Amino acid sequence: MSREEFIDMPLHQKIKTLYLEGTFVVAIRYYRHKVNLYLLENDYVEVFYNHKEDKIDKIDFLPRDHSRMKFYLDQIKLA
């Protein structure tokens, strides 16, 4: 599946695709969201969950050079 195909999917289909084909990596708190990071094929995908409204606000690709990547790296412990 291409990035464009994933981007064009409705939200419920993105959720299903991540559940079936993605690999959960780590979760962080980011402002008012809990953000789950998934690996989908060779791309990182973020799921922004809003606790107060009990809904997913956004699912989007994470550019590898984005400053938020540091928050994820801080959570990963290598043995």
Number of C-alpha atoms within 10 A of each C-alpha: 7 7 11 8 9 17 13 10 12 9 15 9 12 18 16 11 14 18 13 10 13 18 15 16 14 15 18 16 13 12 8 11 17 17 22 18 24 22 17 19 12 6 13 18 23 19 22 22 20 16 11 8 8 8 11 17 12 12 20 15 17 17 12 10 8 8 10 13 13 10 13 17 10 9 12 11 6 4 3
